[in-house]
Amino acid sequence: MLTDPISDYLTRIRNASRAGHRVVDVPASNLKKQMTKILFDQGYILSYKFEDDTVQGNIKIALKYDKFTKEPVIKKLQRVSKPGLRKYANSGDLPRVLNGLGIAIVSTSHGVMTSKQAKQENVGGEVLCYVY
């Protein structure tokens, strides 16, 4: 039984990038789709595709690697808010990851967005994860 689907999502991406895989399959949900769009918009993944061939659906994510060193672009994926201990932040207290070089994905009342977007819209929410 899977108790934390977001941690599973992050772990699948982390393991696939460390193993050097080009594509990773993840079971879909609306939250995971929004997180995938953010990762694509911020340049952490190469591309993605939503497949609705099964009941739940599937997300195919093409991982991005450095051209010269062949290192994954995503250095670290860190889950912040967990089912046992939720982490919330006001718009003024939203975290800066690696002094602005990374992103924090935040679930707000206006949808899932990065912490920079949440500060601009002056909304707080649950800090889901850090990506850098």
TIMI-2910 file (N, C-alpha, C, CB; in pm, 1 decimal, decimal comma, always signed):
<rs>
+----------+----------+----------+----------+----------+----------+----------+----------+----------+----------+----------+----------+------+
!      n_x !      n_y !      n_z !     ca_x !     ca_y !     ca_z !      c_x !      c_y !      c_z !     cb_x !     cb_y !     cb_z ! resn !
+----------+----------+----------+----------+----------+----------+----------+----------+----------+----------+----------+----------+------+
!    +83,7 !   -117,8 !     +0,0 !     +0,0 !     +0,0 !     +0,0 !    +88,5 !   +124,5 !     +0,0 !    -95,4 !     -0,4 !   +121,5 !  Met !
!    +59,5 !   +215,5 !    -90,4 !   +136,5 !   +338,2 !   -105,2 !    +72,6 !   +447,9 !    -21,7 !   +145,6 !   +380,5 !   -253,9 !  Leu !
!   +147,4 !   +502,3 !    +74,3 !    +89,1 !   +602,5 !   +163,1 !   +118,6 !   +744,8 !   +120,1 !   +138,7 !   +581,8 !   +302,5 !  Thr !
!   +225,1 !   +767,1 !    +44,8 !   +261,0 !   +902,0 !     +2,5 !   +293,6 !   +903,3 !   -146,7 !   +380,7 !   +954,9 !    +84,5 !  Asp !
!   +195,3 !   +933,5 !   -229,9 !   +218,2 !   +929,1 !   -374,7 !   +316,8 !  +1034,5 !   -425,1 !    +87,6 !   +946,0 !   -446,4 !  Pro !
!   +328,9 !  +1147,8 !   -356,6 !   +422,8 !  +1251,1 !   -400,8 !   +565,9 !  +1205,0 !   -376,1 !   +395,9 !  +1384,9 !   -328,0 !  Ile !
!   +591,1 !  +1142,4 !   -262,7 !   +724,3 !  +1088,2 !   -236,3 !   +759,5 !   +979,5 !   -337,5 !   +732,1 !  +1032,2 !    -93,4 !  Ser !
!   +662,2 !   +898,6 !   -373,7 !   +684,1 !   +795,0 !   -474,9 !   +720,1 !   +858,2 !   -608,6 !   +559,2 !   +706,2 !   -489,8 !  Asp !
!   +650,7 !   +964,4 !   -646,9 !   +676,9 !  +1038,1 !   -770,5 !   +820,4 !  +1091,2 !   -771,5 !   +576,3 !  +1154,5 !   -786,7 !  Tyr !
!   +859,7 !  +1157,2 !   -663,2 !   +993,8 !  +1213,9 !   -654,4 !  +1100,4 !  +1104,1 !   -653,5 !  +1006,5 !  +1300,6 !   -528,9 !  Leu !
!  +1074,0 !   +994,0 !   -584,3 !  +1169,2 !   +883,8 !   -577,0 !  +1187,7 !   +817,3 !   -712,5 !  +1123,5 !   +781,2 !   -474,5 !  Thr !
!  +1081,3 !   +801,0 !   -787,9 !  +1093,5 !   +741,5 !   -922,0 !  +1180,7 !   +827,6 !  -1012,3 !   +954,7 !   +722,9 !   -985,8 !  Arg !
!  +1160,2 !   +959,0 !  -1007,5 !  +1241,5 !  +1049,5 !  -1089,3 !  +1386,5 !  +1048,2 !  -1042,0 !  +1184,9 !  +1193,1 !  -1084,2 !  Ile !
!  +1407,5 !  +1052,3 !   -912,2 !  +1542,5 !  +1052,5 !   -854,8 !  +1617,7 !   +924,4 !   -892,2 !  +1535,7 !  +1067,4 !   -701,2 !  Arg !
!  +1553,5 !   +808,9 !   -876,0 !  +1618,7 !   +681,4 !   -906,0 !  +1648,6 !   +666,7 !  -1054,9 !  +1531,5 !   +565,6 !   -859,2 !  Asn !
!  +1554,4 !   +709,7 !  -1140,3 !  +1575,8 !   +697,9 !  -1284,3 !  +1690,0 !   +788,1 !  -1330,9 !  +1447,3 !   +732,4 !  -1360,0 !  Ala !
!  +1700,0 !   +907,6 !  -1274,8 !  +1807,2 !   +998,3 !  -1316,6 !  +1943,1 !   +947,8 !  -1268,2 !  +1781,5 !  +1140,5 !  -1263,1 !  Ser !
!  +1948,9 !   +891,1 !  -1148,8 !  +2075,4 !   +836,3 !  -1098,6 !  +2119,1 !   +713,2 !  -1177,0 !  +2062,7 !   +801,2 !   -950,9 !  Arg !
!  +2021,5 !   +636,9 !  -1226,5 !  +2053,4 !   +516,7 !  -1304,1 !  +2082,4 !   +549,6 !  -1450,5 !  +1938,4 !   +416,6 !  -1295,6 !  Ala !
!  +2059,5 !   +674,6 !  -1491,7 !  +2089,3 !   +715,2 !  -1628,4 !  +1980,4 !   +683,8 !  -1727,9 !  +2213,5 !   +651,2 !  -1672,7 !  Gly !
!  +1858,7 !   +657,6 !  -1681,8 !  +1748,7 !   +629,2 !  -1773,5 !  +1706,3 !   +755,2 !  -1846,8 !  +1629,8 !   +569,2 !  -1698,0 !  His !
!  +1658,4 !   +738,4 !  -1967,7 !  +1610,8 !   +852,2 !  -2047,0 !  +1465,2 !   +885,3 !  -2015,9 !  +1626,6 !   +823,0 !  -2196,4 !  Arg !
!  +1383,7 !   +782,1 !  -1989,6 !  +1240,0 !   +800,5 !  -1968,9 !  +1199,0 !   +727,4 !  -1841,3 !  +1158,1 !   +748,6 !  -2091,8 !  Val !
!  +1106,6 !   +786,5 !  -1766,5 !  +1051,4 !   +723,3 !  -1647,6 !   +899,4 !   +731,4 !  -1654,7 !  +1105,3 !   +790,7 !  -1517,7 !  Val !
!   +832,8 !   +622,5 !  -1616,2 !   +686,8 !   +616,9 !  -1611,4 !   +639,8 !   +634,2 !  -1468,0 !   +634,5 !   +483,9 !  -1670,0 !  Asp !
!   +537,7 !   +718,7 !  -1450,2 !   +484,5 !   +747,7 !  -1317,8 !   +332,3 !   +738,9 !  -1326,3 !   +531,3 !   +888,8 !  -1266,5 !  Val !
!   +266,4 !   +674,8 !  -1228,8 !   +119,7 !   +677,4 !  -1226,5 !    +70,4 !   +820,9 !  -1212,5 !    +64,8 !   +590,1 !  -1110,8 !  Pro !
!    -35,2 !   +855,4 !  -1285,2 !    -80,1 !   +994,6 !  -1293,6 !   -178,8 !  +1031,3 !  -1183,5 !   -143,3 !  +1020,2 !  -1428,2 !  Ala !
!   -176,7 !  +1158,3 !  -1148,7 !   -279,1 !  +1223,5 !  -1068,8 !   -274,6 !  +1370,7 !  -1107,7 !   -256,4 !  +1202,1 !   -913,1 !  Ser !
!   -375,4 !  +1446,6 !  -1070,5 !   -378,1 !  +1587,4 !  -1108,9 !   -261,5 !  +1664,1 !  -1047,9 !   -509,9 !  +1651,1 !  -1067,0 !  Asn !
!   -228,7 !  +1635,1 !   -923,1 !   -116,8 !  +1702,1 !   -857,1 !    +15,6 !  +1668,8 !   -924,5 !   -111,4 !  +1663,3 !   -709,7 !  Leu !
!    +35,1 !  +1542,5 !   -959,5 !   +158,8 !  +1502,0 !  -1026,9 !   +168,5 !  +1565,2 !  -1165,1 !   +166,3 !  +1349,1 !  -1038,3 !  Lys !
!    +56,5 !  +1579,1 !  -1235,0 !    +56,8 !  +1644,8 !  -1366,1 !    +99,7 !  +1790,4 !  -1352,8 !    -82,4 !  +1636,2 !  -1431,6 !  Lys !
!    +48,3 !  +1859,0 !  -1252,0 !    +85,7 !  +1998,8 !  -1232,4 !   +232,5 !  +2011,5 !  -1192,6 !     -3,3 !  +2063,2 !  -1125,9 !  Gln !
!   +280,4 !  +1920,5 !  -1109,1 !   +422,0 !  +1923,0 !  -1070,8 !   +511,3 !  +1895,8 !  -1192,1 !   +449,9 !  +1819,0 !   -959,8 !  Met !
!   +469,5 !  +1805,6 !  -1279,8 !   +545,5 !  +1775,2 !  -1400,7 !   +552,0 !  +1895,9 !  -1492,6 !   +483,8 !  +1656,5 !  -1474,4 !  Thr !
!   +441,8 !  +1967,5 !  -1506,7 !   +441,3 !  +2089,3 !  -1589,0 !   +537,5 !  +2193,3 !  -1532,8 !   +299,3 !  +2148,2 !  -1597,5 !  Lys !
!   +542,3 !  +2206,4 !  -1400,7 !   +634,9 !  +2301,5 !  -1338,4 !   +779,2 !  +2260,2 !  -1365,0 !   +609,3 !  +2311,1 !  -1186,4 !  Ile !
!   +810,9 !  +2131,6 !  -1349,6 !   +946,6 !  +2084,1 !  -1375,8 !   +987,1 !  +2109,8 !  -1521,3 !   +957,6 !  +1934,2 !  -1343,5 !  Leu !
!   +893,0 !  +2094,6 !  -1613,6 !   +921,4 !  +2121,0 !  -1754,6 !   +941,0 !  +2270,6 !  -1778,8 !   +807,9 !  +2067,3 !  -1843,2 !  Phe !
!   +852,3 !  +2353,4 !  -1723,6 !   +861,6 !  +2498,3 !  -1744,3 !   +990,3 !  +2556,0 !  -1685,8 !   +741,0 !  +2568,1 !  -1682,1 !  Asp !
!  +1038,6 !  +2497,4 !  -1576,5 !  +1160,8 !  +2546,0 !  -1512,3 !  +1287,6 !  +2485,0 !  -1573,0 !  +1156,0 !  +2515,9 !  -1363,5 !  Gln !
!  +1271,9 !  +2392,8 !  -1668,3 !  +1386,8 !  +2337,9 !  -1739,6 !  +1454,3 !  +2219,3 !  -1673,4 !  +1486,1 !  +2443,1 !  -1758,1 !  Gly !
!  +1385,7 !  +2151,6 !  -1582,0 !  +1446,5 !  +2037,3 !  -1514,2 !  +1424,3 !  +1905,6 !  -1587,9 !  +1392,0 !  +2026,2 !  -1374,4 !  Tyr !
!  +1323,8 !  +1897,7 !  -1673,7 !  +1301,4 !  +1777,4 !  -1754,0 !  +1293,4 !  +1816,5 !  -1901,0 !  +1171,6 !  +1703,4 !  -1709,4 !  Ile !
!  +1319,0 !  +1719,8 !  -1987,7 !  +1323,4 !  +1745,3 !  -2131,0 !  +1183,6 !  +1756,6 !  -2190,4 !  +1400,9 !  +1635,2 !  -2201,4 !  Leu !
!  +1096,7 !  +1660,3 !  -2158,4 !   +958,8 !  +1662,9 !  -2206,8 !   +875,0 !  +1567,4 !  -2123,6 !   +951,4 !  +1625,5 !  -2357,4 !  Ser !
!   +745,0 !  +1571,1 !  -2146,1 !   +653,6 !  +1481,9 !  -2075,5 !   +534,6 !  +1452,3 !  -2164,7 !   +607,6 !  +1543,7 !  -1941,0 !  Tyr !
!   +464,8 !  +1343,2 !  -2130,8 !   +346,7 !  +1303,3 !  -2207,3 !   +249,1 !  +1238,7 !  -2111,5 !   +383,6 !  +1206,1 !  -2324,4 !  Lys !
!   +124,0 !  +1284,2 !  -2115,7 !    +19,8 !  +1224,9 !  -2032,9 !    -51,9 !  +1119,5 !  -2115,5 !    -80,0 !  +1332,8 !  -1980,5 !  Phe !
!    -56,4 !   +996,1 !  -2062,6 !   -122,9 !   +886,2 !  -2131,1 !   -243,9 !   +843,7 !  -2049,1 !    -25,8 !   +766,6 !  -2153,4 !  Glu !
!   -358,3 !   +832,4 !  -2113,0 !   -481,4 !   +794,6 !  -2044,5 !   -529,6 !   +656,8 !  -2088,6 !   -590,1 !   +898,4 !  -2070,1 !  Asp !
!   -434,9 !   +565,2 !  -2115,3 !   -472,0 !   +433,3 !  -2163,8 !   -519,4 !   +340,6 !  -2051,7 !   -355,1 !   +370,8 !  -2235,4 !  Asp !
!   -483,0 !   +367,9 !  -1927,9 !   -528,6 !   +286,6 !  -1816,1 !   -631,7 !   +365,4 !  -1735,6 !   -409,4 !   +243,6 !  -1726,3 !  Thr !
!   -684,2 !   +303,9 !  -1631,0 !   -785,8 !   +369,2 !  -1548,6 !   -727,6 !   +494,1 !  -1482,9 !   -839,8 !   +271,9 !  -1441,2 !  Val !
!   -609,8 !   +480,4 !  -1422,1 !   -548,8 !   +592,7 !  -1352,5 !   -474,4 !   +685,8 !  -1446,9 !   -454,8 !   +542,4 !  -1246,3 !  Gln !
!   -421,0 !   +633,2 !  -1554,1 !   -338,8 !   +712,3 !  -1644,3 !   -192,7 !   +696,5 !  -1609,1 !   -379,1 !   +859,3 !  -1639,7 !  Gly !
!   -108,4 !   +754,5 !  -1693,4 !    +34,9 !   +739,6 !  -1678,6 !   +102,2 !   +867,7 !  -1726,8 !    +86,8 !   +615,9 !  -1757,1 !  Asn !
!   +216,0 !   +901,1 !  -1667,6 !   +295,7 !  +1014,7 !  -1711,8 !   +430,9 !   +961,0 !  -1755,8 !   +310,7 !  +1122,7 !  -1598,8 !  Ile !
!   +468,5 !   +988,2 !  -1880,5 !   +601,2 !   +953,0 !  -1930,5 !   +685,0 !  +1080,1 !  -1924,3 !   +595,6 !   +893,6 !  -2077,6 !  Lys !
!   +794,7 !  +1073,8 !  -1850,3 !   +881,5 !  +1190,4 !  -1831,9 !  +1016,7 !  +1160,0 !  -1893,0 !   +895,9 !  +1227,7 !  -1681,2 !  Ile !
!  +1059,9 !  +1245,1 !  -1988,1 !  +1193,7 !  +1233,6 !  -2047,1 !  +1288,5 !  +1319,7 !  -1964,7 !  +1194,3 !  +1277,4 !  -2198,8 !  Ala !
!  +1387,6 !  +1255,4 !  -1903,6 !  +1479,9 !  +1324,5 !  -1814,9 !  +1585,1 !  +1400,8 !  -1894,2 !  +1546,8 !  +1225,4 !  -1720,4 !  Leu !
!  +1637,2 !  +1505,9 !  -1833,6 !  +1732,9 !  +1593,9 !  -1899,5 !  +1871,0 !  +1574,5 !  -1837,7 !  +1688,3 !  +1742,0 !  -1888,6 !  Lys !
!  +1972,6 !  +1566,1 !  -1924,2 !  +2110,2 !  +1547,4 !  -1880,1 !  +2198,7 !  +1654,2 !  -1943,1 !  +2161,2 !  +1405,8 !  -1916,1 !  Tyr !
!  +2311,3 !  +1684,3 !  -1877,5 !  +2408,8 !  +1778,5 !  -1930,4 !  +2472,9 !  +1717,4 !  -2054,7 !  +2516,6 !  +1814,2 !  -1823,3 !  Asp !
!  +2493,7 !  +1798,1 !  -2158,8 !  +2547,9 !  +1746,3 !  -2283,9 !  +2691,3 !  +1695,7 !  -2270,1 !  +2542,2 !  +1853,1 !  -2389,7 !  Lys !
!  +2770,8 !  +1764,4 !  -2190,4 !  +2913,2 !  +1732,0 !  -2184,9 !  +2946,7 !  +1631,3 !  -2075,8 !  +2993,4 !  +1857,5 !  -2163,6 !  Phe !
!  +2896,2 !  +1653,5 !  -1956,0 !  +2932,6 !  +1566,6 !  -1843,7 !  +2837,5 !  +1448,7 !  -1825,8 !  +2936,6 !  +1646,9 !  -1716,4 !  Thr !
!  +2725,8 !  +1451,3 !  -1894,2 !  +2622,7 !  +1345,6 !  -1885,1 !  +2563,7 !  +1333,0 !  -1745,0 !  +2681,7 !  +1211,5 !  -1926,8 !  Lys !
!  +2577,3 !  +1437,2 !  -1664,3 !  +2519,1 !  +1440,4 !  -1530,3 !  +2372,7 !  +1482,1 !  -1540,6 !  +2598,0 !  +1537,6 !  -1437,2 !  Glu !
!  +2285,5 !  +1430,1 !  -1454,1 !  +2145,8 !  +1472,8 !  -1457,5 !  +2131,6 !  +1619,8 !  -1418,8 !  +2061,7 !  +1385,8 !  -1364,3 !  Pro !
!  +2036,6 !  +1687,9 !  -1480,2 !  +2010,8 !  +1828,5 !  -1450,1 !  +1956,2 !  +1841,1 !  -1307,7 !  +1911,1 !  +1889,6 !  -1552,9 !  Val !
!  +1872,2 !  +1746,7 !  -1268,1 !  +1816,7 !  +1747,3 !  -1132,0 !  +1921,7 !  +1688,2 !  -1037,9 !  +1681,2 !  +1666,0 !  -1124,3 !  Ile !
!  +1978,3 !  +1773,1 !   -954,6 !  +2078,2 !  +1727,2 !   -858,3 !  +2013,0 !  +1667,0 !   -734,9 !  +2169,5 !  +1842,0 !   -817,9 !  Lys !
!  +1901,7 !  +1729,4 !   -689,3 !  +1836,7 !  +1681,1 !   -568,5 !  +1687,8 !  +1710,8 !   -573,7 !  +1899,7 !  +1744,5 !   -444,1 !  Lys !
!  +1610,0 !  +1613,7 !   -532,1 !  +1465,6 !  +1627,0 !   -511,8 !  +1440,9 !  +1595,2 !   -365,2 !  +1381,9 !  +1531,3 !   -608,0 !  Leu !
!  +1391,4 !  +1691,9 !   -291,7 !  +1373,9 !  +1672,6 !   -147,7 !  +1229,4 !  +1699,6 !   -109,8 !  +1469,0 !  +1764,5 !    -67,5 !  Gln !
!  +1165,7 !  +1601,0 !    -49,7 !  +1028,5 !  +1614,9 !     -0,8 !  +1031,3 !  +1695,8 !   +127,9 !   +961,8 !  +1475,5 !    +22,3 !  Arg !
!   +947,5 !  +1798,4 !   +137,9 !   +946,5 !  +1884,3 !   +256,3 !   +826,9 !  +1851,0 !   +344,3 !   +943,6 !  +2033,0 !   +215,9 !  Val !
!   +707,0 !  +1869,6 !   +291,7 !   +585,5 !  +1842,8 !   +367,4 !   +549,7 !  +1695,4 !   +352,4 !   +468,5 !  +1933,6 !   +319,8 !  Ser !
!   +535,7 !  +1626,7 !   +463,8 !   +508,1 !  +1483,7 !   +461,5 !   +371,6 !  +1458,0 !   +523,5 !   +618,3 !  +1404,6 !   +536,3 !  Lys !
!   +312,4 !  +1342,2 !   +499,9 !   +180,8 !  +1314,6 !   +559,2 !   +181,1 !  +1321,6 !   +712,0 !   +132,9 !  +1177,9 !   +515,5 !  Pro !
!   +291,8 !  +1287,1 !   +774,5 !   +299,3 !  +1291,1 !   +920,0 !   +328,0 !  +1428,8 !   +975,8 !   +403,6 !  +1197,0 !   +967,2 !  Gly !
!   +386,2 !  +1517,3 !   +894,8 !   +421,2 !  +1651,4 !   +939,5 !   +412,6 !  +1747,0 !   +821,1 !   +563,2 !  +1654,1 !  +1002,7 !  Leu !
!   +300,7 !  +1814,5 !   +810,6 !   +279,2 !  +1908,6 !   +701,9 !   +354,8 !  +2037,6 !   +729,0 !   +129,6 !  +1936,7 !   +683,1 !  Arg !
!   +411,5 !  +2097,2 !   +623,4 !   +484,7 !  +2223,6 !   +633,8 !   +411,5 !  +2328,9 !   +550,7 !   +633,5 !  +2207,3 !   +585,7 !  Lys !
!   +364,7 !  +2431,4 !   +618,1 !   +294,5 !  +2540,4 !   +552,0 !   +375,5 !  +2667,9 !   +566,2 !   +152,8 !  +2558,9 !   +610,4 !  Tyr !
!   +360,9 !  +2760,0 !   +471,1 !   +432,6 !  +2886,6 !   +476,9 !   +342,6 !  +2998,2 !   +425,6 !   +563,7 !  +2879,7 !   +394,8 !  Ala !
!   +350,9 !  +3113,3 !   +490,4 !   +281,5 !  +3232,9 !   +442,3 !   +355,4 !  +3286,5 !   +320,5 !   +271,9 !  +3341,8 !   +554,0 !  Asn !
!   +294,8 !  +3382,1 !   +252,6 !   +357,6 !  +3436,3 !   +132,3 !   +491,3 !  +3504,0 !   +164,2 !   +263,6 !  +3536,0 !    +64,1 !  Ser !
!   +504,6 !  +3561,8 !   +282,9 !   +630,5 !  +3625,2 !   +320,6 !   +735,6 !  +3528,4 !   +369,0 !   +606,0 !  +3726,0 !   +425,8 !  Gly !
!   +695,6 !  +3408,0 !   +407,6 !   +788,2 !  +3309,4 !   +463,2 !   +822,7 !  +3196,9 !   +366,2 !   +729,9 !  +3250,6 !   +588,1 !  Asp !
!   +787,8 !  +3211,4 !   +238,6 !   +816,6 !  +3105,0 !   +142,5 !   +967,2 !  +3090,0 !   +124,1 !   +748,7 !  +3134,1 !     +7,1 !  Leu !
!  +1015,8 !  +2966,8 !   +114,8 !  +1160,7 !  +2943,7 !   +112,1 !  +1224,5 !  +2978,8 !    -21,3 !  +1190,1 !  +2799,9 !   +144,5 !  Pro !
!  +1352,2 !  +3017,4 !    -13,6 !  +1437,2 !  +3031,5 !   -132,0 !  +1531,9 !  +2913,1 !   -131,8 !  +1515,9 !  +3169,0 !   -132,9 !  Arg !
!  +1534,8 !  +2840,3 !   -239,0 !  +1616,2 !  +2719,0 !   -247,0 !  +1749,2 !  +2753,4 !   -313,4 !  +1542,1 !  +2606,3 !   -326,0 !  Val !
!  +1857,8 !  +2721,0 !   -248,2 !  +1994,0 !  +2748,6 !   -296,3 !  +2009,7 !  +2894,6 !   -338,1 !  +2028,6 !  +2656,5 !   -414,3 !  Leu !
!  +1959,3 !  +2983,8 !   -254,6 !  +1969,1 !  +3127,7 !   -276,5 !  +1910,2 !  +3169,0 !   -411,2 !  +2114,3 !  +3171,9 !   -267,9 !  Asn !
!  +1801,9 !  +3103,1 !   -451,0 !  +1731,7 !  +3138,1 !   -574,6 !  +1767,7 !  +3053,2 !   -694,6 !  +1758,0 !  +3278,7 !   -607,4 !  Gly !
!  +1863,9 !  +2962,6 !   -682,4 !  +1902,8 !  +2879,1 !   -795,8 !  +1811,2 !  +2758,8 !   -813,6 !  +2045,3 !  +2832,2 !   -778,8 !  Leu !
!  +1747,6 !  +2712,2 !   -705,4 !  +1654,3 !  +2600,6 !   -712,4 !  +1511,9 !  +2651,7 !   -700,6 !  +1683,9 !  +2497,4 !   -602,4 !  Gly !
!  +1417,1 !  +2557,7 !   -699,4 !  +1276,7 !  +2595,8 !   -684,8 !  +1214,2 !  +2517,4 !   -570,1 !  +1198,6 !  +2571,1 !   -816,6 !  Ile !
!  +1113,4 !  +2577,8 !   -512,0 !  +1028,2 !  +2509,1 !   -415,5 !   +890,9 !  +2500,6 !   -478,8 !  +1024,0 !  +2583,3 !   -275,6 !  Ala !
!   +831,7 !  +2382,5 !   -481,4 !   +697,5 !  +2364,8 !   -536,3 !   +598,5 !  +2374,7 !   -421,8 !   +683,5 !  +2228,0 !   -611,5 !  Ile !
!   +500,1 !  +2463,9 !   -438,4 !   +405,8 !  +2496,1 !   -331,8 !   +264,3 !  +2469,8 !   -381,4 !   +421,8 !  +2643,8 !   -285,4 !  Val !
!   +184,0 !  +2405,2 !   -296,9 !    +42,9 !  +2384,3 !   -327,0 !    -36,4 !  +2495,1 !   -257,3 !     -5,3 !  +2241,4 !   -281,1 !  Ser !
!    -98,6 !  +2582,5 !   -335,7 !   -170,9 !  +2696,8 !   -281,3 !   -318,7 !  +2685,8 !   -314,9 !   -113,2 !  +2828,7 !   -335,4 !  Thr !
!   -394,8 !  +2781,2 !   -267,6 !   -537,3 !  +2785,7 !   -302,0 !   -557,9 !  +2827,2 !   -447,6 !   -611,5 !  +2882,6 !   -208,9 !  Ser !
!   -453,4 !  +2879,9 !   -511,1 !   -458,5 !  +2918,7 !   -652,5 !   -397,0 !  +2812,7 !   -742,1 !   -387,0 !  +3051,4 !   -673,7 !  His !
!   -366,4 !  +2696,7 !   -688,3 !   -307,3 !  +2588,4 !   -765,4 !   -164,6 !  +2561,5 !   -723,2 !   -312,1 !  +2620,1 !   -912,8 !  Gly !
!   -102,1 !  +2467,4 !   -791,8 !    +36,4 !  +2430,3 !   -762,7 !   +127,6 !  +2522,6 !   -842,2 !    +64,3 !  +2279,7 !   -797,3 !  Val !
!   +227,7 !  +2581,6 !   -774,4 !   +318,9 !  +2675,5 !   -839,7 !   +451,5 !  +2678,4 !   -765,8 !   +257,5 !  +2816,9 !   -845,6 !  Met !
!   +547,3 !  +2749,8 !   -823,5 !   +675,9 !  +2766,4 !   -756,8 !   +661,9 !  +2871,3 !   -647,3 !   +786,7 !  +2806,4 !   -858,0 !  Thr !
!   +758,8 !  +2875,9 !   -557,7 !   +753,0 !  +2972,5 !   -448,4 !   +766,0 !  +3115,9 !   -501,0 !   +863,5 !  +2943,3 !   -345,8 !  Ser !
!   +838,7 !  +3134,9 !   -611,1 !   +851,0 !  +3269,3 !   -669,3 !   +716,1 !  +3317,7 !   -720,8 !   +954,8 !  +3270,0 !   -783,7 !  Lys !
!   +642,6 !  +3231,1 !   -788,3 !   +510,0 !  +3268,0 !   -838,5 !   +414,2 !  +3294,2 !   -723,1 !   +453,9 !  +3157,6 !   -929,8 !  Gln !
!   +424,6 !  +3213,5 !   -617,0 !   +336,7 !  +3231,6 !   -502,0 !   +364,6 !  +3364,9 !   -433,3 !   +353,8 !  +3115,8 !   -402,6 !  Ala !
!   +492,1 !  +3405,7 !   -425,9 !   +524,9 !  +3536,0 !   -368,2 !   +468,2 !  +3648,5 !   -452,1 !   +675,7 !  +3552,2 !   -354,7 !  Lys !
!   +473,8 !  +3634,0 !   -585,1 !   +420,8 !  +3737,2 !   -673,6 !   +269,4 !  +3750,3 !   -658,4 !   +456,7 !  +3705,9 !   -819,1 !  Gln !
!   +200,7 !  +3636,5 !   -640,8 !    +55,0 !  +3638,9 !   -624,5 !    +13,5 !  +3661,6 !   -479,5 !     -5,3 !  +3508,9 !   -675,0 !  Glu !
!   +112,3 !  +3670,1 !   -389,4 !    +89,3 !  +3696,3 !   -247,6 !     +0,3 !  +3589,7 !   -183,1 !    +26,4 !  +3833,6 !   -229,8 !  Asn !
!    +30,7 !  +3462,5 !   -211,7 !    -40,6 !  +3351,6 !   -149,2 !    +60,6 !  +3256,0 !    -86,5 !   -130,1 !  +3277,3 !   -252,8 !  Val !
!    +20,9 !  +3193,3 !    +21,3 !   +101,8 !  +3091,6 !    +86,0 !    +39,0 !  +2955,0 !    +63,5 !   +116,8 !  +3120,7 !   +236,7 !  Gly !
!    +99,0 !  +2853,4 !   +122,8 !    +43,8 !  +2720,2 !   +108,4 !   +137,4 !  +2614,7 !   +162,2 !    +12,4 !  +2692,1 !    -35,7 !  Gly !
!   +111,4 !  +2492,0 !   +121,0 !   +191,4 !  +2377,3 !   +165,0 !   +314,3 !  +2363,3 !    +76,3 !   +107,6 !  +2246,8 !   +162,3 !  Glu !
!   +432,9 !  +2362,8 !   +136,2 !   +558,0 !  +2347,2 !    +62,7 !   +577,5 !  +2197,6 !    +37,5 !   +680,2 !  +2409,3 !   +141,8 !  Val !
!   +561,4 !  +2156,4 !    -87,4 !   +567,4 !  +2014,3 !   -122,6 !   +710,5 !  +1962,1 !   -131,0 !   +497,1 !  +1990,7 !   -254,8 !  Leu !
!   +795,9 !  +2030,4 !   -209,7 !   +931,4 !  +1979,0 !   -228,8 !  +1025,7 !  +2088,0 !   -275,8 !   +931,0 !  +1864,1 !   -328,6 !  Cys !
!  +1156,3 !  +2056,8 !   -264,9 !  +1262,2 !  +2141,0 !   -320,5 !  +1323,6 !  +2067,9 !   -438,4 !  +1370,7 !  +2175,4 !   -213,2 !  Tyr !
!  +1356,1 !  +2142,3 !   -543,0 !  +1421,3 !  +2084,4 !   -660,9 !  +1540,9 !  +2172,5 !   -694,7 !  +1321,6 !  +2073,2 !   -783,4 !  Val !
!  +1657,2 !  +2110,0 !   -708,7 !  +1775,6 !  +2181,3 !   -756,0 !  +1875,9 !  +2084,3 !   -812,7 !  +1838,9 !  +2262,8 !   -643,7 !  Tyr !
+----------+----------+----------+----------+----------+----------+----------+----------+----------+----------+----------+----------+------+
</rs>
